[in-house]
């Protein structure tokens, strides 16, 4: 009996040790992941760290430090970074993802993006970067850290790489850049050459036309007589503007390529589908400058009702400080509508504690009292048109001895 008991005990300990070892292996594998492919279209390949050849991959693939990604002709890929934020690679783009060095995030979190060629569009939400910073790697190992401020909301930007330059341009929000002791801010409508870091960076480049409407990733219902007004801010000294509309992010399948004198252009989509548009100002010699950030327009046969962007469903503010500045954002429906943001205590939004109307696609709330909330956005018309299928849930945790600014609980508190 004693021998049998000892054998059983040893076997149980061995099994527990093996299970613990397997669990540790799984955790190490998960920790090694720095990014995930959320979508891929056309020929898209990866070259893994320990290999010397390219192989195709599909949406859902994961990337570890040192993995390469490339897109072929008329191809694109959306890469979700583990620390938050995303990159959309345009056609003929090559990029590598890595971990930051200890000086750029402690060596355990965040992501370094080294753009070797091509162009990529990036988005940094305000709740990103909890695991570490997003870092752009330039020439000679120079690294520029990108962050956003909750007061400014999400930032959208574009990185373009050539043989001797890396141009960073911002289309929405504001990026805060840092490299060692050097600090810069880059506002929407401006660009900066960052290949050699911030110490040797040129002054901000001349502004490009900032797009006004339709909003980012607008979704518009198709009709036979549909026309879409494209509008942008005028630039001092610009005599004409070049307008391009294409079916792809690389602008290889153009349906419009024309010049206009006004700050608007009427686009008539030939059929439902996804279109991308951008504008560049022409100088006195008729040469186009830097194009503004390309915006997508989705022309749907039937209007979609899943247009909420942030906060995500079941979002929980991490602490009282974060709860003071919660950014609500949603997609555009085209045109110049007014939107109605409703924040309530019930999922059906029948008992709102806050109702705000405006023409923007983003609202920063000054504070919410601790508790559970639900929110949604409507087009402010009669009857109101919801931009969601179900309201999103939001939790503001209670902090001992602290509340949001004044404990906002009803519209009168604004």
C-alpha positions as CSV (number, residue, x, y, z in Angstrom):
1,X,0.0,0.0,0.0
2,X,2.8,2.4,0.9
3,X,4.6,1.7,-2.5
4,X,1.3,2.2,-4.4
5,X,0.7,5.5,-2.7
6,X,4.3,6.7,-3.5
7,X,3.9,5.7,-7.1
8,X,0.6,7.6,-7.4
9,X,2.1,10.7,-5.7
10,X,5.1,10.7,-8.0
11,X,2.9,10.3,-11.1
12,X,0.7,13.1,-10.0
13,X,3.6,15.4,-9.4
14,X,5.1,14.5,-12.8
15,X,1.8,15.3,-14.5
16,X,1.5,18.6,-12.6
17,X,5.0,19.6,-13.6
18,X,4.3,18.8,-17.3
19,X,1.1,20.8,-17.2
20,X,2.9,23.7,-15.6
21,X,5.6,23.5,-18.2
22,X,3.1,23.4,-21.1
23,X,1.2,26.4,-19.6
24,X,4.5,28.4,-19.4
25,X,5.2,27.5,-23.0
26,X,1.8,28.7,-24.1
27,X,2.3,32.0,-22.2
28,X,5.7,32.6,-23.7
29,X,4.2,32.0,-27.2
30,X,1.4,34.5,-26.5
31,X,3.9,37.0,-25.1
32,X,6.0,36.8,-28.2
33,X,3.1,38.0,-30.4
34,X,3.5,41.7,-31.3
35,X,0.8,42.0,-34.0
36,X,-2.0,40.3,-35.8
37,X,-3.2,40.5,-39.4
38,X,-6.9,41.6,-39.3
39,X,-7.5,41.7,-43.0
40,X,-5.5,40.9,-46.2
41,X,-6.4,41.4,-49.8
42,X,-4.4,40.4,-52.8
43,X,-0.9,38.9,-52.7
44,X,0.4,39.4,-49.2
45,X,3.5,37.5,-47.8
46,X,5.5,37.2,-44.6
47,X,9.1,36.2,-43.9
48,X,9.5,34.8,-40.4
49,X,12.4,35.7,-38.2
50,X,14.1,32.3,-38.4
51,X,13.5,31.8,-42.1
52,X,15.0,33.2,-45.3
53,X,12.0,32.9,-47.6
54,X,8.6,34.6,-48.2
55,X,5.4,32.7,-47.7
56,X,1.8,33.7,-48.2
57,X,-0.5,34.3,-45.2
58,X,-4.2,35.1,-44.6
59,X,-6.2,37.2,-42.1
60,X,-5.7,35.9,-38.6
61,X,-2.0,35.3,-38.9
62,X,0.2,36.4,-36.0
63,X,3.5,38.1,-36.1
64,X,6.5,38.0,-33.7
65,X,9.4,40.3,-33.3
66,X,11.5,40.4,-36.4
67,X,8.8,39.2,-38.8
68,X,8.5,40.9,-42.2
69,X,5.3,41.7,-44.1
70,X,5.0,42.7,-47.8
71,X,2.1,43.5,-50.1
72,X,2.2,43.0,-53.8
73,X,0.5,45.0,-56.6
74,X,-3.0,46.1,-55.8
75,X,-2.8,44.4,-52.4
76,X,-3.3,45.7,-48.9
77,X,-3.2,44.4,-45.3
78,X,-4.4,45.7,-42.0
79,X,-2.1,45.0,-39.1
80,X,-3.4,45.3,-35.5
81,X,-0.7,46.0,-33.0
82,X,-0.8,44.3,-29.7
83,X,-0.2,47.4,-27.7
84,X,-3.1,49.2,-29.5
85,X,-3.5,51.0,-32.8
86,X,-3.2,49.6,-36.3
87,X,-1.5,50.0,-39.7
88,X,-3.0,49.6,-43.1
89,X,-0.3,48.7,-45.6
90,X,-0.8,50.0,-49.1
91,X,0.3,48.1,-52.2
92,X,4.0,47.4,-52.8
93,X,4.9,48.0,-49.1
94,X,7.5,46.2,-47.0
95,X,7.5,46.5,-43.2
96,X,9.0,44.7,-40.2
97,X,7.5,44.6,-36.7
98,X,9.7,44.3,-33.5
99,X,9.7,44.9,-29.8
100,X,11.0,48.3,-28.5
101,X,14.4,48.4,-26.9
102,X,14.4,49.1,-23.1
103,X,14.8,52.8,-23.8
104,X,11.6,52.7,-25.8
105,X,9.1,51.0,-23.6
106,X,10.9,48.6,-21.2
107,X,11.7,45.9,-23.7
108,X,8.4,44.0,-23.1
109,X,5.6,45.8,-24.7
110,X,4.6,48.1,-27.6
111,X,5.8,47.7,-31.1
112,X,8.5,49.0,-33.4
113,X,7.4,49.4,-37.0
114,X,10.3,49.6,-39.6
115,X,8.9,50.7,-42.9
116,X,11.4,49.7,-45.6
117,X,9.4,50.8,-48.7
118,X,5.9,51.9,-49.7
119,X,3.3,53.6,-47.5
120,X,1.1,52.7,-44.5
121,X,-1.8,54.5,-42.9
122,X,-1.9,54.3,-39.1
123,X,-4.5,54.9,-36.4
124,X,-3.7,55.5,-32.7
125,X,-6.8,55.4,-30.4
126,X,-6.6,57.1,-27.0
127,X,-6.8,53.8,-25.2
128,X,-3.9,52.3,-27.1
129,X,-0.3,51.8,-26.0
130,X,-0.9,50.3,-22.6
131,X,1.7,47.6,-23.2
132,X,4.3,50.2,-24.5
133,X,4.8,52.9,-27.2
134,X,4.4,52.7,-30.9
135,X,7.8,53.5,-32.4
136,X,8.9,54.3,-36.0
137,X,12.4,53.2,-37.0
138,X,14.2,55.3,-39.4
139,X,17.8,55.4,-40.8
140,X,20.8,54.2,-38.8
141,X,18.5,52.7,-36.1
142,X,16.9,56.1,-35.2
143,X,13.6,55.6,-33.4
144,X,10.7,58.1,-33.0
145,X,8.0,57.3,-30.4
146,X,4.4,58.2,-31.3
147,X,1.8,58.9,-28.7
148,X,-1.6,60.7,-28.5
149,X,-3.3,62.7,-25.8
150,X,-6.8,61.9,-24.6
151,X,-7.8,65.5,-25.0
152,X,-7.0,65.4,-28.7
153,X,-8.8,62.1,-29.4
154,X,-7.6,59.4,-31.8
155,X,-4.9,60.3,-34.3
156,X,-4.7,59.2,-37.9
157,X,-1.5,59.5,-39.9
158,X,0.4,58.2,-42.9
159,X,4.0,57.1,-43.3
160,X,5.6,57.2,-46.7
161,X,9.1,55.6,-47.3
162,X,11.4,56.3,-50.2
163,X,15.1,55.5,-50.8
164,X,16.3,58.6,-48.8
165,X,13.3,59.8,-46.8
166,X,10.5,58.8,-44.4
167,X,7.6,61.3,-44.4
168,X,5.1,61.3,-41.5
169,X,1.9,63.2,-42.1
170,X,-1.1,63.6,-39.8
171,X,-4.7,63.8,-41.2
172,X,-6.7,63.8,-37.9
173,X,-5.9,64.7,-34.4
174,X,-2.4,65.4,-33.1
175,X,0.7,63.2,-32.7
176,X,3.2,63.7,-30.0
177,X,6.7,62.7,-31.1
178,X,9.7,62.0,-28.9
179,X,13.2,60.7,-29.4
180,X,15.4,60.9,-26.3
181,X,15.3,64.5,-25.1
182,X,13.7,65.8,-28.3
183,X,10.0,66.5,-28.4
184,X,7.7,67.6,-31.2
185,X,4.0,67.8,-31.9
186,X,2.5,67.3,-35.3
187,X,-1.0,68.6,-36.0
188,X,-3.5,67.5,-38.6
189,X,-2.7,68.9,-42.1
190,X,1.1,68.9,-41.5
191,X,4.0,66.5,-42.2
192,X,7.6,66.0,-41.0
193,X,10.6,64.2,-42.4
194,X,11.6,61.7,-39.7
195,X,14.0,59.3,-41.3
196,X,17.0,60.7,-39.3
197,X,15.0,61.1,-36.1
198,X,13.9,64.4,-34.5
199,X,17.3,65.9,-33.8
200,X,17.9,66.3,-37.6
201,X,14.3,66.7,-38.6
202,X,13.4,69.4,-41.0
203,X,10.8,72.0,-40.1
204,X,7.2,70.9,-40.7
205,X,6.5,70.6,-44.4
206,X,4.0,72.9,-46.1
207,X,0.4,71.9,-45.2
208,X,-1.7,69.8,-47.5
209,X,-5.5,70.3,-48.0
210,X,-7.3,68.9,-45.0
211,X,-10.4,66.9,-46.0
212,X,-13.7,68.1,-44.6
213,X,-16.4,65.8,-45.9
214,X,-17.5,63.1,-46.2
215,X,-16.1,62.1,-42.8
216,X,-13.6,59.3,-42.3
217,X,-14.9,55.9,-43.6
218,X,-18.2,57.4,-44.5
219,X,-21.0,54.9,-45.3
220,X,-23.6,56.2,-47.8
221,X,-26.6,54.4,-49.2
222,X,-26.6,53.8,-52.9
223,X,-29.2,55.2,-55.3
224,X,-29.2,55.7,-59.1
225,X,-29.0,59.5,-58.7
226,X,-26.4,59.6,-55.9
227,X,-23.8,62.3,-56.0
228,X,-21.3,62.9,-53.2
229,X,-19.8,66.3,-52.4
230,X,-16.1,66.1,-51.6
231,X,-14.9,69.1,-49.7
232,X,-11.6,70.3,-48.2
233,X,-10.0,73.3,-46.6
234,X,-8.5,75.9,-48.9
235,X,-4.8,76.6,-48.8
236,X,-3.3,80.0,-49.1
237,X,-1.5,80.5,-52.4
238,X,-3.1,77.4,-54.0
239,X,-4.6,78.2,-57.4
240,X,-5.9,74.8,-58.2
241,X,-6.4,71.4,-56.6
242,X,-5.9,67.9,-58.0
243,X,-8.7,65.5,-57.0
244,X,-8.3,61.7,-57.3
245,X,-10.8,59.0,-56.6
246,X,-9.9,55.3,-56.9
247,X,-11.2,51.9,-56.1
248,X,-8.1,51.0,-54.1
249,X,-5.8,52.5,-51.4
250,X,-2.8,52.5,-53.8
251,X,-4.8,54.7,-56.4
252,X,-4.0,52.3,-59.2
253,X,-7.6,51.9,-60.2
254,X,-8.6,55.5,-60.6
255,X,-12.1,56.6,-61.6
256,X,-11.5,60.3,-61.2
257,X,-8.2,62.3,-61.8
258,X,-9.0,65.9,-62.4
259,X,-8.1,69.5,-61.5
260,X,-10.5,72.1,-60.0
261,X,-10.3,75.7,-58.8
262,X,-12.9,75.4,-56.0
263,X,-12.6,73.7,-52.6
264,X,-15.2,71.0,-53.5
265,X,-15.9,68.4,-56.2
266,X,-19.0,66.4,-56.9
267,X,-18.3,62.7,-57.2
268,X,-20.9,60.4,-58.9
269,X,-20.1,56.8,-58.0
270,X,-20.7,54.5,-61.0
271,X,-22.0,51.7,-58.7
272,X,-21.9,50.5,-55.1
273,X,-18.5,49.7,-53.6
274,X,-15.5,51.1,-51.8
275,X,-13.9,54.3,-53.1
276,X,-10.9,56.3,-51.9
277,X,-10.3,60.0,-52.5
278,X,-7.5,62.5,-51.8
279,X,-6.6,66.1,-52.7
280,X,-3.3,67.8,-53.4
281,X,-2.7,71.6,-54.0
282,X,-1.0,72.7,-57.2
283,X,1.8,75.2,-57.0
284,X,2.5,78.1,-59.4
285,X,4.2,75.7,-61.8
286,X,1.2,73.3,-61.7
287,X,3.0,70.7,-59.7
288,X,1.0,68.8,-57.1
289,X,2.3,68.9,-53.5
290,X,1.7,66.4,-50.7
291,X,-1.7,64.8,-50.9
292,X,-4.0,65.0,-48.0
293,X,-4.9,61.8,-46.1
294,X,-6.9,59.4,-48.4
295,X,-10.4,58.9,-47.1
296,X,-12.5,55.9,-47.9
297,X,-16.2,56.1,-48.9
298,X,-18.4,53.0,-48.6
299,X,-21.3,53.1,-51.0
300,X,-23.6,50.4,-49.6
301,X,-26.7,49.0,-51.3
302,X,-28.4,49.3,-47.9
303,X,-27.2,51.6,-45.2
304,X,-25.2,49.9,-42.5
305,X,-26.0,50.4,-38.8
306,X,-22.7,49.4,-37.2
307,X,-20.8,52.7,-37.3
308,X,-19.7,53.2,-33.7
309,X,-15.9,53.3,-33.3
310,X,-14.9,54.1,-29.7
311,X,-15.1,53.3,-26.9
312,X,-15.4,49.6,-27.8
313,X,-18.2,47.5,-26.4
314,X,-17.7,46.6,-22.7
315,X,-15.0,49.2,-22.3
316,X,-13.9,49.8,-18.8
317,X,-12.0,53.0,-17.9
318,X,-8.8,51.9,-16.2
319,X,-8.9,54.6,-13.4
320,X,-10.4,57.8,-12.4
321,X,-8.0,59.9,-14.5
322,X,-8.9,58.1,-17.7
323,X,-12.6,58.3,-16.8
324,X,-12.3,62.1,-16.9
325,X,-11.7,62.2,-20.6
326,X,-13.6,59.5,-22.5
327,X,-13.6,59.9,-26.3
328,X,-16.7,58.9,-28.2
329,X,-16.2,58.5,-31.9
330,X,-18.2,57.1,-34.9
331,X,-18.2,56.9,-38.7
332,X,-19.8,59.4,-41.0
333,X,-22.9,58.8,-43.1
334,X,-21.9,61.4,-45.7
335,X,-23.3,64.8,-46.3
336,X,-23.5,67.3,-43.5
337,X,-25.8,65.8,-40.9
338,X,-26.0,66.5,-37.2
339,X,-25.4,63.7,-34.8
340,X,-27.0,63.0,-31.4
341,X,-24.9,61.2,-28.8
342,X,-26.9,59.5,-26.1
343,X,-25.4,58.1,-22.9
344,X,-27.9,56.3,-20.6
345,X,-28.1,53.9,-17.7
346,X,-30.2,51.3,-19.6
347,X,-29.4,49.3,-22.7
348,X,-32.4,50.7,-24.6
349,X,-31.2,54.3,-24.1
350,X,-34.7,55.2,-22.8
351,X,-33.4,57.0,-19.7
352,X,-30.4,59.1,-20.9
353,X,-28.1,60.9,-18.4
354,X,-26.5,62.9,-21.3
355,X,-27.6,63.9,-24.8
356,X,-25.3,66.0,-27.0
357,X,-25.9,67.1,-30.6
358,X,-23.3,68.4,-33.1
359,X,-21.8,68.0,-36.5
360,X,-18.5,66.3,-35.5
361,X,-17.8,62.6,-35.4
362,X,-16.2,62.8,-32.0
363,X,-17.0,64.0,-28.5
364,X,-14.7,64.2,-25.5
365,X,-16.7,64.0,-22.3
366,X,-15.3,65.9,-19.3
367,X,-16.3,63.2,-16.8
368,X,-18.8,60.5,-15.8
369,X,-19.7,59.4,-12.3
370,X,-18.7,55.8,-11.5
371,X,-21.2,53.2,-12.8
372,X,-22.4,51.3,-15.8
373,X,-23.5,53.1,-18.9
374,X,-24.8,52.4,-22.4
375,X,-24.3,54.7,-25.4
376,X,-25.2,55.1,-29.0
377,X,-25.3,57.7,-31.8
378,X,-28.2,58.8,-34.0
379,X,-28.5,61.0,-37.0
380,X,-30.5,64.0,-35.5
381,X,-33.5,63.9,-37.8
382,X,-37.2,63.0,-37.3
383,X,-37.4,60.2,-36.6
384,X,-33.8,59.7,-35.4
385,X,-31.7,57.2,-37.4
386,X,-29.5,55.0,-35.2
387,X,-25.9,54.3,-36.3
388,X,-25.8,51.1,-34.3
389,X,-27.5,47.7,-34.0
390,X,-27.2,47.6,-30.2
391,X,-26.0,50.1,-27.7
392,X,-22.4,49.8,-26.4
393,X,-21.6,49.2,-22.7
394,X,-19.2,51.4,-20.8
395,X,-18.1,51.0,-17.2
396,X,-16.5,53.7,-15.1
397,X,-15.0,52.0,-12.0
398,X,-15.4,53.6,-8.6
399,X,-12.2,55.0,-7.1
400,X,-12.1,55.5,-3.3
401,X,-12.4,59.1,-2.5
402,X,-12.5,60.2,-6.1
403,X,-15.1,61.0,-8.7
404,X,-15.1,62.4,-12.2
405,X,-15.0,66.1,-12.5
406,X,-18.0,67.1,-10.5
407,X,-19.5,63.5,-10.9
408,X,-21.3,64.3,-14.2
409,X,-24.6,62.5,-14.0
410,X,-27.0,64.7,-16.1
411,X,-26.8,67.2,-19.0
412,X,-27.2,70.1,-16.6
413,X,-23.8,69.2,-15.1
414,X,-22.0,70.1,-18.4
